[in-house]
Amino acid sequence: MEEGTSYSMLSETHRSLDYLLELAGEQIPHKIRNGIHNVHFSSKPNASPYFPCPLKETEAVSALKAVEGGVAAGIWELRSSNKPDSVSVDLERAACFLFSAYISTVDGLSKGDPAVKAKLKDTDLLQAQSILYRRFAANLYETKDPGKYFHIHGSLEATSTLNMLGLQGYRPDVTDYYDCMHTIESKARQFTTTELEAMNAERGQAGITCYKPSDFRKTEHGKMLSAEPPWRITNLENDSPPIPFAPTHATKGINKRLQPPRPQILDGIKVLELCRIIAGPSIGRTLAEYGASVLKITSPKLSDVPFFQVDGNLGKHCADLDLKTTSDRRRFEELLEEADVILDGYRPGSLERLGYGPHQIKERGRTRGKGYVYVSEDCFGHVGPWFSRPGWQQIADCATGVAWIQGWFMGLDEPVIPPFPQSDYGTGCMGAIAALTGLYRRAREGGSWWGGVSLCQYDVFLQGLGLYPEEVQQGMRERHDKEFFELRHADSVDEVGKRALRSIKRIHPELFEEGSGYCHESWASKYNAKIKFVKPVVSIEGTWQGFLRQSRPNGSDEADWEGWEVDEGMLVD
């Protein structure tokens, strides 16, 4: 219970879980719902909200982790005929998970440290993040309409969005933080939101008008998405037979001395991950925690954010394939023959145009006599007039009204992007639930299964939990650094994150301290450095949740299912 109030994070997390189960309905198999109700939540005494944000992020993701753990425990019961006595969720680790990219370090260097760039593989191929001016091509700006704002987003490319506003793609002469901001905002203010929407659509850019929550719910898309469950699982084909889970392997990897402390629930499951940035990769990251062999496939011609790979690629192998070339398509289809799960985090229709969309994959499942689980993750969801629009975390937070809620909490009459990509990580939780549920149903019923999750659906669920009571919000305003509340709408997500991180480190140093139990650090040969990362949130009795191998940059491995290493330094509880 937070000091000085009657608010209890543990009690609210239980309520959040009840609400989530009600929303999810039949998306959760009936046989495992009772087990989810019995998940145990743990937290330190008198825990208080960790983030300077009025939305119940920790409680929301802890409830999602309870469902994730419950479905995973259901799989273990199918696999071993043993029902776990306990499933536990640690609220402090859940909070750390929500900003794990900001807690992670490479050789002791964090995301905001300029020196870390030398430790990373440069996958910013189009130099969207090369200079501050170009980074401001993904930002929230005031428009010509009084009191209305528009979030432009260059989607790892920057030049098209800047040219759209009549600006040059590169301005190396503009180096000051506020000069970059004002140079771009002065152009955005020349257009109405209607004009910006039209310009944005014409060029296929990932921008959005920043809606207030009530205004989003009045849109056709908001109405349709609000009627959807947080994630959806549907059957793609039911001709292929049930695929029972095999007994756990006697060995894991090429070094037979190195074994996890206990069996892993998804041992032997093969996952092809076709995703970038955070939300999609965090689905694969979670499946790797449960022992799946996750092979991340990226094109050597597509950009990705270098530092996000540090946290997002934990436990995986990562290979480059260009699916527009004959030889790489042939190799990919060989990998497909053995895969169980496909994760699609690209714009809706992108993989379908390459021949690997869900309905094309289901035919492969029918032909091979073994169904697939296909999980699609995107920004706007899979129904409604905006379903095909591109987008990212900030776009979802602006579309659904989350940015306005953050601004009001800070005492402003303007929106502010909340600290950290928390909707990314929440969406990743939902994607992992969808994948686990698909595997569970494939084992019991056969067929191929599709799961759909989106950033906006997570935000809708999050808002449904309501805001912290006013006395809790006021306590947060008093505790957190004054400089955080000096932020305004056009401050960059980097600046928002930097100030929030500094404040959280002061108030909650235990989240970052060595030996706290929230993080682990070990040697990563592919980075030639030690990497610190957030430990798994869920614990299931009789099984081990953890990563068998350290992180690595994109494209570090061969596109193969054989000969995967196990890192001894990762085999810890």
VEXLOTI-828883 format. One record per residue (C-alpha): residue in three letters; x, z, y. Coordinates in steps of 0.25 Angstrom, whole numbers, plus 2048, in hexadecimal, padded with zeros to 3 digits. Layout:
AlaXZY
...
This chain:
Met800800800
Glu8067FC80E
Glu809808816
Gly7FF80C820
Thr7F480381A
Ser7EB80380E
Tyr7F07F580A
Ser7F67F47FD
Met7FD7E77F9
Leu7FB7EB7EA
Ser7EC7ED7EB
Glu7EB7E07F4
Thr7F37D87E9
His7E97DC7DF
Arg7DE7D87E8
Ser7E57CB7EA
Leu7E67C87DB
Asp7D77CB7D9
Tyr7D47C17E5
Leu7DE7B77DF
Leu7D87B87D1
Glu7CA7B67D7
Leu7CE7A97DF
Ala7D67A37D3
Gly7CA7A57C9
Glu7CB79C7BD
Gln7D97977C1
Ile7DE7A37BA
Pro7DB7A37AB
His7D17AE7A7
Lys7D97B379C
Ile7E47B87A5
Arg7DC7BD7B1
Asn7DC7CB7AC
Gly7EB7CC7AA
Ile7EC7C87B9
His7E37D37BD
Asn7ED7DD7B6
Val7FA7D87BD
His8017E37C3
Phe8067E37D2
Ser8127EB7D7
Ser8177EE7E4
Lys8207F87EB
Pro8188047F1
Asn8118027FF
Ala8157F37FF
Ser8117EC80B
Pro80F7DD80E
Tyr81D7D780F
Phe81B7CB818
Pro8177CA827
Cys80A7C2823
Pro7FC7C7822
Leu7F87C0815
Lys7F97C7808
Glu8057BE802
Thr80B7C87F9
Glu7FE7CD7F3
Ala7F97BE7F2
Val8067BA7EA
Ser8067C67E2
Ala7F87C37DD
Leu7FC7B57DA
Lys8087BB7D2
Ala7FF7C37CA
Val7F77B77C6
Glu8047B07C3
Gly8087BB7BA
Gly7FB7BD7B3
Val7FB7AE7AF
Ala8097AF7AB
Ala8067BB7A2
Gly7FA7B379C
Ile8047A8798
Trp80D7B3792
Glu8027B878A
Leu7FF7AA785
Arg80E7A8782
Ser8117B577B
Ser8047BB777
Asn8087C877F
Lys8007CC78B
Pro80A7D2796
Asp8077E0799
Ser8097DF7A7
Val80B7D47B3
Ser8117D97C0
Val8127D47CE
Asp81C7DA7D8
Leu8167D97E6
Glu8247DA7EC
Arg82A7CE7E4
Ala81D7C77E7
Ala8207C97F6
Cys82E7C47F4
Phe8297B87EC
Leu8217B47F9
Phe82E7B1801
Ser8387B07F5
Ala83F7A47FC
Tyr8427AD808
Ile8477B87FE
Ser8507AF7F6
Thr85E7AE7F9
Val86A7A47F5
Asp8777AB7F5
Gly8717B67FE
Leu86B7AC808
Ser85D7AB80B
Lys85479F80F
Gly8567A281E
Asp8657A381D
Pro86C796823
Ala878798819
Val86E79680D
Lys86D78780F
Ala87B78580A
Lys87778C7FC
Leu86B7827FA
Lys8697747F5
Asp86576B801
Thr8577667FD
Asp85276480B
Leu854755809
Leu84C751816
Gln85375C81E
Ala845762822
Gln84C770823
Ser85A76B829
Ile85876F837
Leu84E77983E
Tyr84776E845
Arg843767838
Arg83E774832
Phe83477683D
Ala82D769838
Ala82677382F
Asn82077C838
Leu81378183F
Tyr81077C84D
Glu80677D858
Thr7FE77085B
Lys7F776A867
Asp7EA771862
Pro7EA77F869
Gly7EC78A85E
Lys7EE780853
Tyr7FB77E84B
Phe800774841
His80B776836
Ile81476A835
His81C769828
Gly82775F825
Ser827761816
Leu836761814
Glu83875581D
Ala83575982B
Thr83774B832
Ser82974582F
Thr822751835
Leu82B752841
Asn829743844
Met81A745843
Leu81B74E84F
Gly824744856
Leu83174B854
Gln83E74784E
Gly84174B840
Tyr84F751844
Arg852759850
Pro86075F84D
Asp86176285C
Val85576C85B
Thr85A778855
Asp85478485C
Tyr84878B854
Tyr83E78A85F
Asp84377D864
Cys840777856
Met83277E856
His82E77A864
Thr83376B862
Ile82A769857
Glu81E77285C
Ser81E76A869
Lys81B75E861
Ala810764858
Arg809769865
Gln80775B869
Phe7FD75985D
Thr7F075F859
Thr7EE76484A
Thr7E5758847
Glu7F074E84C
Leu7FB756844
Glu7F2756838
Ala7F1747839
Met7FF74483C
Asn80374E830
Ala7FA746826
Glu7FF73982A
Arg80D73C827
Gly80A74581B
Gln810751821
Ala80D76081C
Gly807765829
Ile7FA76D82C
Thr7F2773837
Cys7F3782837
Tyr7E5787833
Lys7DF795835
Pro7DA79A828
Ser7CB79982C
Asp7CE78A831
Phe7D5787823
Arg7C978C81B
Lys7C0783823
Thr7C8777820
Glu7C376F814
His7D077180D
Gly7CF780810
Lys7C178180A
Met7C577A7FD
Leu7D27827FB
Ser7CB78F7FE
Ala7C278C7F2
Glu7CE7897E9
Pro7D47947E0
Pro7E37977E4
Trp7E878E7D9
Arg7E17857D0
Ile7E37817C1
Thr7DC7757BB
Asn7DD76E7AD
Leu7E47607AE
Glu7E275C7A0
Asn7DE763793
Asp7E275A788
Ser7F0760786
Pro7F076C77D
Pro7F377B780
Ile80277D782
Pro80578C77D
Phe811793783
Ala81C79277A
Pro82479F776
Thr82E7A3780
His83C79D77E
Ala8477A4777
Thr85179F781
Lys85079B790
Gly85A791794
Ile86878C790
Asn86E79A78F
Lys8687A1784
Arg86E7AF788
Leu8657AF795
Gln8577B3792
Pro84C7B979C
Pro84A7C8799
Arg83C7C5794
Pro8347B8790
Gln82F7AF79B
Ile8207AB79B
Leu82379C79F
Asp82F79A796
Gly82F78C791
Ile82578779C
Lys82B77B7A3
Val8277787B2
Leu82A76C7BB
Glu82A7707C9
Leu8287657D4
Cys82876E7E0
Arg82F7717ED
Ile83177C7F7
Ile82A7897F3
Ala81B7897EE
Gly81D77F7E2
Pro82B7847DE
Ser8267937DE
Ile81C78F7D3
Gly82878A7CB
Arg8307967CF
Thr82579F7C9
Leu8247987BC
Ala8337997BA
Glu8317A87BC
Tyr8297A87AF
Gly8337A07A8
Ala82F7917A9
Ser8397867AA
Val8377817B8
Leu83D7747BB
Lys83C7707CA
Ile83C7617CD
Thr84075D7DB
Ser84274F7E0
Pro85074D7E6
Lys84A7467F1
Leu8407517F6
Ser84475C7FF
Asp84276B7FC
Val846778804
Pro85377C7FE
Phe85178B7FF
Phe84478C7F9
Gln84A7877EC
Val8527947EB
Asp84579C7E8
Gly83C7917E3
Asn84678B7D8
Leu8487997D1
Gly8487977C2
Lys8477887C2
His84F77C7BF
Cys84E7727CA
Ala8507637C8
Asp84F7567D1
Leu84774A7CD
Asp84273F7D5
Leu83473C7CF
Lys83472E7D6
Thr8407297CD
Thr83E7247BF
Ser84972C7B8
Asp8457397BF
Arg8367377BB
Arg83A7357AD
Arg8427427AD
Phe8367497B4
Glu82C7447A9
Glu83674979E
Leu8357577A5
Leu8267567A6
Glu825754797
Glu829762795
Ala8237697A1
Asp8187737A1
Val8157757B0
Ile81776B7BC
Leu8177717CA
Asp8147677D5
Gly81776C7E3
Tyr81775F7EB
Arg80C7587F4
Pro7FF7567EC
Gly8007487E5
Ser8107477E6
Leu8127497D7
Glu8067417D3
Arg80C7357DA
Leu8187377D2
Gly8107377C5
Tyr8117467C3
Gly80474C7C9
Pro7FB7557C1
His7F274B7BB
Gln7FE7427B7
Ile80474E7B1
Lys7F87527A9
Glu7F87447A2
Arg80774779E
Gly802755798
Arg7F774E790
Thr80074478B
Arg80B74E786
Gly801757781
Lys805763789
Gly7FF766797
Tyr8057697A4
Val8037737AF
Tyr80476C7BC
Val8047757C9
Ser80276F7D7
Glu8067767E3
Asp8037717F1
Cys7FF7767FF
Phe7F0773801
Gly7EA7747F3
His7E476A7E9
Val7D67697F0
Gly7D27667FE
Pro7D575B808
Trp7E376080B
Phe7E77617FC
Ser7F17557FD
Arg7F875A80A
Pro80675E809
Gly80A76C80D
Trp81377880C
Gln81178880E
Gln81178781D
Ile80677C81C
Ala7FD784813
Asp7FF79181C
Cys7FA789828
Ala7EF782821
Thr7E878E81B
Gly7EA797827
Val7F57A0822
Ala7FE79D82E
Trp7F37A1838
Ile7F17AE830
Gln8007B1832
Gly8007AE841
Trp7F47B7843
Phe7FB7C383B
Met8067C1845
Gly7FD7C3851
Leu7FD7B4855
Asp7F27AA857
Glu7FA79F850
Pro7FF79C842
Val80C7A083C
Ile81179C82E
Pro8127A8825
Pro8207AD821
Phe8257A7814
Pro81F79C80B
Gln8167A6804
Ser80B79C801
Asp8167947FA
Tyr8197A07F1
Gly80A7A37EF
Thr8077957EB
Gly8127957E1
Cys80C7A17DB
Met7FF79A7D9
Gly80678E7D4
Ala80D7967C9
Ile7FF79C7C5
Ala7FA78E7C4
Ala80678A7BB
Leu8057967B2
Thr7F67957B1
Gly7F77867AD
Leu80178A7A2
Tyr7F879579D
Arg7EC78B79C
Arg7F4780796
Ala7F978A78B
Arg7EA78F788
Glu7E278278B
Gly7EC77678B
Gly7EB76B795
Ser7F27697A2
Trp7F07717AE
Trp7F17707BD
Gly7F377B7C8
Gly7F17797D6
Val7F67837E1
Ser7F97817F0
Leu7FE7897FC
Cys7F1788803
Gln7EA78F7F7
Tyr7F479A7F7
Asp7F179C806
Val7E279C803
Phe7E47A77F9
Leu7ED7AF802
Gln7E37AF80D
Gly7D87B3804
Leu7DF7C0802
Gly7DD7C4810
Leu7E77C981A
Tyr7EE7D781A
Pro7E67E2821
Glu7E97E3830
Glu7F07F082E
Val7F97EA824
Gln7FC7DD82D
Gln7FF7E7839
Gly8097EE831
Met8107E182D
Arg8107DD83C
Glu8177EB83F
Arg8217EA834
His8267DC835
Asp8307D783F
Lys82A7D484D
Glu8327C684D
Phe8297C2841
Phe81D7C384A
Glu8237BB855
Leu8227AE84C
Arg8197A3851
His81279784B
Ala81E78E84C
Asp828797847
Ser82E79183A
Val82C79682C
Asp83B79982B
Glu83A7A2838
Val82D7A8832
Gly8337AB825
Lys8407B082B
Arg8397BA834
Ala8307BF829
Leu83C7C081F
Arg8447C9829
Ser8387D282B
Ile8357D381C
Lys8437D7819
Arg8437E2824
Ile8367E881F
His8377E5810
Pro8467E580D
Glu8437E97FE
Leu83E7DB7FB
Phe84C7D57FE
Glu8557E07F9
Glu85E7DE7ED
Gly8597E67E1
Ser84B7E77E6
Gly8467DF7DA
Tyr83F7D47E2
Cys84B7CA7E1
His8567C67D8
Glu8637BF7DB
Ser86C7B77D1
Trp8757AB7D1
Ala87079D7D2
Ser87A7937CD
Lys8737877D4
Tyr87478E7E1
Asn8827947DE
Ala87C7A17E4
Lys8747AD7E1
Ile8657AB7E4
Lys85C7B77E7
Phe84D7B57E4
Val8407BC7E2
Lys83D7C27D4
Pro8307BE7CD
Val8237C57D2
Val81C7C67C5
Ser8207CE7B8
Ile8197CD7AB
Glu81C7D77A0
Gly8247D1794
Thr8297C579B
Trp8337C17A6
Gln8317BB7B3
Gly83E7B67B9
Phe8467A97BC
Leu84F7A47B1
Arg85879D7BB
Gln85C79E7C9
Ser8587947D4
Arg85E7877D7
Pro85C77C7E1
Asn8537707DE
Gly85A7657D5
Ser86476F7CF
Asp86076C7C0
Glu85E7607B7
Ala85075C7B4
Asp84F7627A6
Trp84876D79F
Glu854770796
Gly86077A798
Trp85B7837A3
Glu86478F7A6
Val86179D7A7
Asp8687A57B2
Glu86C7B37AD
Gly86B7B97BB
Met85C7B67BB
Leu8587BE7AF
Val8547CB7B6
Asp8477D27B7
